């Protein structure tokens, strides 16, 4: 980015920089609280695998765009 562009967007860049730091701190805080990793492995016919919570899997089908089959927890 040129110096002129950086000067023109300095305020926006500062706000973005602050927002990204705040977001990173929130992510780090979530992990630091001892959150559990209750993800289940679900597989389609390909057999591709994804990881999702039981709540997400129970909410409705997640369909593989490669084979057209739904992912199921095994």
Gaussian input, Z-matrix of N, CA and C with variables (Angstrom, degrees):
# hf/3-21g

backbone

0 1
 N
 C     1     B1
 C     2     B2     1     A1
 N     3     B3     2     A2     1     D1
 C     4     B4     3     A3     2     D2
 C     5     B5     4     A4     3     D3
 N     6     B6     5     A5     4     D4
 C     7     B7     6     A6     5     D5
 C     8     B8     7     A7     6     D6
 N     9     B9     8     A8     7     D7
 C    10    B10     9     A9     8     D8
 C    11    B11    10    A10     9     D9
 N    12    B12    11    A11    10    D10
 C    13    B13    12    A12    11    D11
 C    14    B14    13    A13    12    D12
 N    15    B15    14    A14    13    D13
 C    16    B16    15    A15    14    D14
 C    17    B17    16    A16    15    D15
 N    18    B18    17    A17    16    D16
 C    19    B19    18    A18    17    D17
 C    20    B20    19    A19    18    D18
 N    21    B21    20    A20    19    D19
 C    22    B22    21    A21    20    D20
 C    23    B23    22    A22    21    D21
 N    24    B24    23    A23    22    D22
 C    25    B25    24    A24    23    D23
 C    26    B26    25    A25    24    D24
 N    27    B27    26    A26    25    D25
 C    28    B28    27    A27    26    D26
 C    29    B29    28    A28    27    D27
 N    30    B30    29    A29    28    D28
 C    31    B31    30    A30    29    D29
 C    32    B32    31    A31    30    D30
 N    33    B33    32    A32    31    D31
 C    34    B34    33    A33    32    D32
 C    35    B35    34    A34    33    D33
 N    36    B36    35    A35    34    D34
 C    37    B37    36    A36    35    D35
 C    38    B38    37    A37    36    D36
 N    39    B39    38    A38    37    D37
 C    40    B40    39    A39    38    D38
 C    41    B41    40    A40    39    D39
 N    42    B42    41    A41    40    D40
 C    43    B43    42    A42    41    D41
 C    44    B44    43    A43    42    D42
 N    45    B45    44    A44    43    D43
 C    46    B46    45    A45    44    D44
 C    47    B47    46    A46    45    D45
 N    48    B48    47    A47    46    D46
 C    49    B49    48    A48    47    D47
 C    50    B50    49    A49    48    D48
 N    51    B51    50    A50    49    D49
 C    52    B52    51    A51    50    D50
 C    53    B53    52    A52    51    D51
 N    54    B54    53    A53    52    D52
 C    55    B55    54    A54    53    D53
 C    56    B56    55    A55    54    D54
 N    57    B57    56    A56    55    D55
 C    58    B58    57    A57    56    D56
 C    59    B59    58    A58    57    D57
 N    60    B60    59    A59    58    D58
 C    61    B61    60    A60    59    D59
 C    62    B62    61    A61    60    D60
 N    63    B63    62    A62    61    D61
 C    64    B64    63    A63    62    D62
 C    65    B65    64    A64    63    D63
 N    66    B66    65    A65    64    D64
 C    67    B67    66    A66    65    D65
 C    68    B68    67    A67    66    D66
 N    69    B69    68    A68    67    D67
 C    70    B70    69    A69    68    D68
 C    71    B71    70    A70    69    D69
 N    72    B72    71    A71    70    D70
 C    73    B73    72    A72    71    D71
 C    74    B74    73    A73    72    D72
 N    75    B75    74    A74    73    D73
 C    76    B76    75    A75    74    D74
 C    77    B77    76    A76    75    D75
 N    78    B78    77    A77    76    D76
 C    79    B79    78    A78    77    D77
 C    80    B80    79    A79    78    D78
 N    81    B81    80    A80    79    D79
 C    82    B82    81    A81    80    D80
 C    83    B83    82    A82    81    D81
 N    84    B84    83    A83    82    D82
 C    85    B85    84    A84    83    D83
 C    86    B86    85    A85    84    D84
 N    87    B87    86    A86    85    D85
 C    88    B88    87    A87    86    D86
 C    89    B89    88    A88    87    D87
 N    90    B90    89    A89    88    D88
 C    91    B91    90    A90    89    D89
 C    92    B92    91    A91    90    D90
 N    93    B93    92    A92    91    D91
 C    94    B94    93    A93    92    D92
 C    95    B95    94    A94    93    D93
 N    96    B96    95    A95    94    D94
 C    97    B97    96    A96    95    D95
 C    98    B98    97    A97    96    D96
 N    99    B99    98    A98    97    D97
 C   100   B100    99    A99    98    D98
 C   101   B101   100   A100    99    D99
 N   102   B102   101   A101   100   D100
 C   103   B103   102   A102   101   D101
 C   104   B104   103   A103   102   D102
 N   105   B105   104   A104   103   D103
 C   106   B106   105   A105   104   D104
 C   107   B107   106   A106   105   D105
 N   108   B108   107   A107   106   D106
 C   109   B109   108   A108   107   D107
 C   110   B110   109   A109   108   D108
 N   111   B111   110   A110   109   D109
 C   112   B112   111   A111   110   D110
 C   113   B113   112   A112   111   D111
 N   114   B114   113   A113   112   D112
 C   115   B115   114   A114   113   D113
 C   116   B116   115   A115   114   D114
 N   117   B117   116   A116   115   D115
 C   118   B118   117   A117   116   D116
 C   119   B119   118   A118   117   D117
 N   120   B120   119   A119   118   D118
 C   121   B121   120   A120   119   D119
 C   122   B122   121   A121   120   D120
 N   123   B123   122   A122   121   D121
 C   124   B124   123   A123   122   D122
 C   125   B125   124   A124   123   D123
 N   126   B126   125   A125   124   D124
 C   127   B127   126   A126   125   D125
 C   128   B128   127   A127   126   D126
 N   129   B129   128   A128   127   D127
 C   130   B130   129   A129   128   D128
 C   131   B131   130   A130   129   D129
 N   132   B132   131   A131   130   D130
 C   133   B133   132   A132   131   D131
 C   134   B134   133   A133   132   D132
 N   135   B135   134   A134   133   D133
 C   136   B136   135   A135   134   D134
 C   137   B137   136   A136   135   D135
 N   138   B138   137   A137   136   D136
 C   139   B139   138   A138   137   D137
 C   140   B140   139   A139   138   D138
 N   141   B141   140   A140   139   D139
 C   142   B142   141   A141   140   D140
 C   143   B143   142   A142   141   D141
 N   144   B144   143   A143   142   D142
 C   145   B145   144   A144   143   D143
 C   146   B146   145   A145   144   D144
 N   147   B147   146   A146   145   D145
 C   148   B148   147   A147   146   D146
 C   149   B149   148   A148   147   D147
 N   150   B150   149   A149   148   D148
 C   151   B151   150   A150   149   D149
 C   152   B152   151   A151   150   D150
 N   153   B153   152   A152   151   D151
 C   154   B154   153   A153   152   D152
 C   155   B155   154   A154   153   D153
 N   156   B156   155   A155   154   D154
 C   157   B157   156   A156   155   D155
 C   158   B158   157   A157   156   D156
 N   159   B159   158   A158   157   D157
 C   160   B160   159   A159   158   D158
 C   161   B161   160   A160   159   D159
 N   162   B162   161   A161   160   D160
 C   163   B163   162   A162   161   D161
 C   164   B164   163   A163   162   D162
 N   165   B165   164   A164   163   D163
 C   166   B166   165   A165   164   D164
 C   167   B167   166   A166   165   D165
 N   168   B168   167   A167   166   D166
 C   169   B169   168   A168   167   D167
 C   170   B170   169   A169   168   D168
 N   171   B171   170   A170   169   D169
 C   172   B172   171   A171   170   D170
 C   173   B173   172   A172   171   D171
 N   174   B174   173   A173   172   D172
 C   175   B175   174   A174   173   D173
 C   176   B176   175   A175   174   D174
 N   177   B177   176   A176   175   D175
 C   178   B178   177   A177   176   D176
 C   179   B179   178   A178   177   D177
 N   180   B180   179   A179   178   D178
 C   181   B181   180   A180   179   D179
 C   182   B182   181   A181   180   D180
 N   183   B183   182   A182   181   D181
 C   184   B184   183   A183   182   D182
 C   185   B185   184   A184   183   D183
 N   186   B186   185   A185   184   D184
 C   187   B187   186   A186   185   D185
 C   188   B188   187   A187   186   D186
 N   189   B189   188   A188   187   D187
 C   190   B190   189   A189   188   D188
 C   191   B191   190   A190   189   D189
 N   192   B192   191   A191   190   D190
 C   193   B193   192   A192   191   D191
 C   194   B194   193   A193   192   D192
 N   195   B195   194   A194   193   D193
 C   196   B196   195   A195   194   D194
 C   197   B197   196   A196   195   D195
 N   198   B198   197   A197   196   D196
 C   199   B199   198   A198   197   D197
 C   200   B200   199   A199   198   D198
 N   201   B201   200   A200   199   D199
 C   202   B202   201   A201   200   D200
 C   203   B203   202   A202   201   D201
 N   204   B204   203   A203   202   D202
 C   205   B205   204   A204   203   D203
 C   206   B206   205   A205   204   D204
 N   207   B207   206   A206   205   D205
 C   208   B208   207   A207   206   D206
 C   209   B209   208   A208   207   D207
 N   210   B210   209   A209   208   D208
 C   211   B211   210   A210   209   D209
 C   212   B212   211   A211   210   D210
 N   213   B213   212   A212   211   D211
 C   214   B214   213   A213   212   D212
 C   215   B215   214   A214   213   D213
 N   216   B216   215   A215   214   D214
 C   217   B217   216   A216   215   D215
 C   218   B218   217   A217   216   D216
 N   219   B219   218   A218   217   D217
 C   220   B220   219   A219   218   D218
 C   221   B221   220   A220   219   D219

   B1=1.4315
   B2=1.5205
   B3=1.2990
   B4=1.4625
   B5=1.5224
   B6=1.3312
   B7=1.4550
   B8=1.5304
   B9=1.3314
   B10=1.4643
   B11=1.5182
   B12=1.3171
   B13=1.4585
   B14=1.5251
   B15=1.3195
   B16=1.4594
   B17=1.5267
   B18=1.3154
   B19=1.4677
   B20=1.5241
   B21=1.3222
   B22=1.4546
   B23=1.5372
   B24=1.3230
   B25=1.4579
   B26=1.5324
   B27=1.3204
   B28=1.4623
   B29=1.5256
   B30=1.3165
   B31=1.4721
   B32=1.5267
   B33=1.3182
   B34=1.4618
   B35=1.5245
   B36=1.3159
   B37=1.4627
   B38=1.5247
   B39=1.3341
   B40=1.4649
   B41=1.5302
   B42=1.3475
   B43=1.4695
   B44=1.5279
   B45=1.3111
   B46=1.4603
   B47=1.5264
   B48=1.3145
   B49=1.4584
   B50=1.5263
   B51=1.3279
   B52=1.4665
   B53=1.5211
   B54=1.3246
   B55=1.4585
   B56=1.5208
   B57=1.3029
   B58=1.4614
   B59=1.5188
   B60=1.3021
   B61=1.4602
   B62=1.5182
   B63=1.3299
   B64=1.4624
   B65=1.5232
   B66=1.3127
   B67=1.4560
   B68=1.5176
   B69=1.2999
   B70=1.4614
   B71=1.5242
   B72=1.3258
   B73=1.4602
   B74=1.5234
   B75=1.3101
   B76=1.4657
   B77=1.5223
   B78=1.3208
   B79=1.4663
   B80=1.5170
   B81=1.3131
   B82=1.4570
   B83=1.5199
   B84=1.3336
   B85=1.4524
   B86=1.5178
   B87=1.3205
   B88=1.4605
   B89=1.5244
   B90=1.3125
   B91=1.4576
   B92=1.5253
   B93=1.3348
   B94=1.4592
   B95=1.5256
   B96=1.3276
   B97=1.4580
   B98=1.5222
   B99=1.2967
   B100=1.4511
   B101=1.5175
   B102=1.3162
   B103=1.4575
   B104=1.5163
   B105=1.3146
   B106=1.4537
   B107=1.5157
   B108=1.2948
   B109=1.4534
   B110=1.5212
   B111=1.3392
   B112=1.4565
   B113=1.5245
   B114=1.3017
   B115=1.4518
   B116=1.5202
   B117=1.3164
   B118=1.4570
   B119=1.5177
   B120=1.3069
   B121=1.4587
   B122=1.5209
   B123=1.3208
   B124=1.4619
   B125=1.5220
   B126=1.3330
   B127=1.4585
   B128=1.5210
   B129=1.3343
   B130=1.4672
   B131=1.5271
   B132=1.3143
   B133=1.4715
   B134=1.5270
   B135=1.3302
   B136=1.4862
   B137=1.5375
   B138=1.1967
   B139=1.4472
   B140=1.5384
   B141=1.3110
   B142=1.4652
   B143=1.5224
   B144=1.3341
   B145=1.4549
   B146=1.5266
   B147=1.3329
   B148=1.4562
   B149=1.5199
   B150=1.3187
   B151=1.4598
   B152=1.5169
   B153=1.3327
   B154=1.4557
   B155=1.5245
   B156=1.3217
   B157=1.4626
   B158=1.5202
   B159=1.3164
   B160=1.4616
   B161=1.5245
   B162=1.3315
   B163=1.4610
   B164=1.5228
   B165=1.3071
   B166=1.4659
   B167=1.5212
   B168=1.3128
   B169=1.4675
   B170=1.5250
   B171=1.3387
   B172=1.4547
   B173=1.5338
   B174=1.3269
   B175=1.4653
   B176=1.5234
   B177=1.3001
   B178=1.4613
   B179=1.5180
   B180=1.3105
   B181=1.4594
   B182=1.5240
   B183=1.3263
   B184=1.4628
   B185=1.5159
   B186=1.3124
   B187=1.4567
   B188=1.5228
   B189=1.3198
   B190=1.4627
   B191=1.5243
   B192=1.3104
   B193=1.4655
   B194=1.5262
   B195=1.3286
   B196=1.4747
   B197=1.5285
   B198=1.3516
   B199=1.4700
   B200=1.5267
   B201=1.3399
   B202=1.4416
   B203=1.5173
   B204=1.3385
   B205=1.4525
   B206=1.5400
   B207=1.3399
   B208=1.4514
   B209=1.5200
   B210=1.3328
   B211=1.4699
   B212=1.5172
   B213=1.3234
   B214=1.4587
   B215=1.5146
   B216=1.3323
   B217=1.4635
   B218=1.5149
   B219=1.3015
   B220=1.4535
   B221=1.4194
   A1=107.02
   A2=115.28
   A3=119.35
   A4=110.37
   A5=116.70
   A6=121.94
   A7=110.90
   A8=116.73
   A9=120.90
   A10=112.08
   A11=116.76
   A12=121.09
   A13=110.11
   A14=116.50
   A15=120.92
   A16=110.96
   A17=117.37
   A18=120.69
   A19=110.42
   A20=117.07
   A21=121.00
   A22=111.26
   A23=117.05
   A24=121.32
   A25=112.79
   A26=118.24
   A27=121.64
   A28=112.02
   A29=117.92
   A30=120.56
   A31=110.90
   A32=117.03
   A33=121.11
   A34=110.11
   A35=116.61
   A36=120.36
   A37=111.45
   A38=117.75
   A39=120.33
   A40=110.72
   A41=116.63
   A42=119.76
   A43=111.02
   A44=116.79
   A45=119.97
   A46=111.12
   A47=116.26
   A48=120.89
   A49=110.17
   A50=117.60
   A51=121.15
   A52=110.87
   A53=117.40
   A54=120.95
   A55=111.09
   A56=117.33
   A57=120.24
   A58=110.99
   A59=118.12
   A60=121.13
   A61=109.59
   A62=117.07
   A63=120.45
   A64=110.37
   A65=117.62
   A66=121.46
   A67=110.50
   A68=117.42
   A69=120.60
   A70=110.67
   A71=117.64
   A72=120.55
   A73=110.25
   A74=117.25
   A75=120.28
   A76=110.35
   A77=117.00
   A78=119.88
   A79=110.56
   A80=116.53
   A81=120.51
   A82=109.61
   A83=117.77
   A84=121.81
   A85=111.88
   A86=116.25
   A87=120.33
   A88=110.10
   A89=117.24
   A90=120.46
   A91=111.13
   A92=116.57
   A93=120.63
   A94=112.39
   A95=117.94
   A96=120.62
   A97=111.84
   A98=118.09
   A99=120.87
   A100=112.98
   A101=117.00
   A102=120.58
   A103=111.12
   A104=115.54
   A105=119.36
   A106=109.96
   A107=115.73
   A108=122.00
   A109=107.10
   A110=116.00
   A111=121.38
   A112=112.01
   A113=117.15
   A114=119.71
   A115=110.71
   A116=114.92
   A117=121.54
   A118=108.93
   A119=116.61
   A120=121.45
   A121=107.65
   A122=115.94
   A123=121.32
   A124=107.57
   A125=116.05
   A126=121.08
   A127=109.56
   A128=115.37
   A129=120.88
   A130=108.37
   A131=117.25
   A132=121.87
   A133=113.22
   A134=119.19
   A135=122.89
   A136=115.64
   A137=127.05
   A138=136.63
   A139=112.51
   A140=117.27
   A141=121.25
   A142=107.77
   A143=116.17
   A144=120.79
   A145=109.45
   A146=115.35
   A147=122.15
   A148=107.44
   A149=115.68
   A150=120.94
   A151=107.73
   A152=116.37
   A153=122.13
   A154=108.70
   A155=115.36
   A156=119.42
   A157=109.78
   A158=115.93
   A159=121.04
   A160=110.58
   A161=117.48
   A162=122.11
   A163=110.88
   A164=117.01
   A165=121.27
   A166=110.17
   A167=117.21
   A168=120.27
   A169=111.65
   A170=117.63
   A171=121.22
   A172=112.57
   A173=117.25
   A174=121.16
   A175=113.04
   A176=117.43
   A177=120.96
   A178=109.98
   A179=117.07
   A180=119.84
   A181=112.87
   A182=114.08
   A183=122.91
   A184=104.59
   A185=116.67
   A186=121.31
   A187=111.13
   A188=116.14
   A189=122.79
   A190=108.56
   A191=116.65
   A192=119.95
   A193=112.34
   A194=117.57
   A195=120.93
   A196=110.74
   A197=116.01
   A198=119.48
   A199=113.24
   A200=117.98
   A201=121.27
   A202=114.46
   A203=117.39
   A204=121.90
   A205=109.27
   A206=116.42
   A207=120.80
   A208=109.72
   A209=115.08
   A210=120.66
   A211=107.86
   A212=116.14
   A213=121.30
   A214=109.14
   A215=115.34
   A216=120.92
   A217=108.73
   A218=115.68
   A219=118.35
   A220=112.87
   D1=139.43
   D2=-179.60
   D3=-74.00
   D4=162.04
   D5=179.63
   D6=-62.14
   D7=-40.03
   D8=178.81
   D9=-62.29
   D10=-42.33
   D11=178.68
   D12=-65.89
   D13=-42.16
   D14=178.48
   D15=-60.74
   D16=-41.30
   D17=178.72
   D18=-67.35
   D19=-41.68
   D20=-177.92
   D21=-63.61
   D22=-36.67
   D23=-176.61
   D24=-106.50
   D25=19.73
   D26=-176.10
   D27=-57.27
   D28=-44.91
   D29=-178.71
   D30=-64.87
   D31=-41.80
   D32=179.35
   D33=-65.27
   D34=-42.72
   D35=179.53
   D36=-63.55
   D37=-37.40
   D38=177.28
   D39=-64.45
   D40=-42.61
   D41=178.93
   D42=-64.61
   D43=-41.85
   D44=177.83
   D45=-63.57
   D46=-42.56
   D47=179.57
   D48=-61.18
   D49=-43.19
   D50=179.08
   D51=-65.73
   D52=-40.63
   D53=-179.57
   D54=-65.51
   D55=-41.29
   D56=179.86
   D57=-65.73
   D58=-39.24
   D59=177.38
   D60=-64.56
   D61=-44.14
   D62=179.57
   D63=-61.41
   D64=-41.22
   D65=179.24
   D66=-64.21
   D67=-44.44
   D68=179.61
   D69=-62.61
   D70=-40.44
   D71=179.17
   D72=-63.40
   D73=-39.32
   D74=179.26
   D75=-64.26
   D76=-41.69
   D77=178.38
   D78=-63.48
   D79=-46.55
   D80=-178.64
   D81=-62.30
   D82=-42.09
   D83=179.68
   D84=-60.87
   D85=-37.91
   D86=-179.78
   D87=-63.52
   D88=-44.20
   D89=179.42
   D90=-69.24
   D91=-35.95
   D92=-177.00
   D93=-69.65
   D94=-18.88
   D95=-179.29
   D96=-79.49
   D97=3.48
   D98=178.05
   D99=79.34
   D100=31.40
   D101=178.86
   D102=-59.30
   D103=147.48
   D104=-178.97
   D105=-89.73
   D106=160.00
   D107=178.16
   D108=-112.29
   D109=81.99
   D110=-175.52
   D111=-95.63
   D112=38.91
   D113=-178.37
   D114=-83.53
   D115=139.65
   D116=176.55
   D117=-100.20
   D118=151.54
   D119=175.53
   D120=-90.89
   D121=127.66
   D122=176.39
   D123=-119.81
   D124=144.90
   D125=-174.42
   D126=-132.99
   D127=147.67
   D128=175.50
   D129=-106.55
   D130=-168.74
   D131=-177.72
   D132=-74.71
   D133=-18.95
   D134=-174.73
   D135=-57.43
   D136=-51.55
   D137=11.53
   D138=-105.93
   D139=95.76
   D140=172.20
   D141=-79.39
   D142=155.72
   D143=-179.93
   D144=-126.66
   D145=143.22
   D146=171.83
   D147=-131.92
   D148=165.03
   D149=174.59
   D150=-121.75
   D151=132.32
   D152=-179.90
   D153=-152.85
   D154=158.32
   D155=177.91
   D156=-71.49
   D157=159.17
   D158=178.25
   D159=-60.17
   D160=-36.26
   D161=179.14
   D162=-62.86
   D163=-44.40
   D164=179.86
   D165=-65.23
   D166=-43.83
   D167=-179.88
   D168=-66.04
   D169=-34.18
   D170=-179.37
   D171=-76.86
   D172=-18.19
   D173=-176.44
   D174=-69.41
   D175=-22.09
   D176=-179.46
   D177=157.12
   D178=168.91
   D179=-174.77
   D180=-67.59
   D181=145.12
   D182=170.32
   D183=-113.82
   D184=117.77
   D185=-171.75
   D186=-103.72
   D187=135.58
   D188=176.17
   D189=-73.50
   D190=129.02
   D191=179.60
   D192=-80.78
   D193=-7.64
   D194=178.78
   D195=-86.80
   D196=-52.42
   D197=-175.57
   D198=-104.41
   D199=-13.97
   D200=179.46
   D201=82.67
   D202=-0.35
   D203=179.84
   D204=-87.04
   D205=153.57
   D206=175.83
   D207=-80.03
   D208=146.01
   D209=173.65
   D210=-76.24
   D211=134.31
   D212=177.14
   D213=-128.57
   D214=142.73
   D215=178.61
   D216=-76.49
   D217=138.81
   D218=-176.81
   D219=-123.91

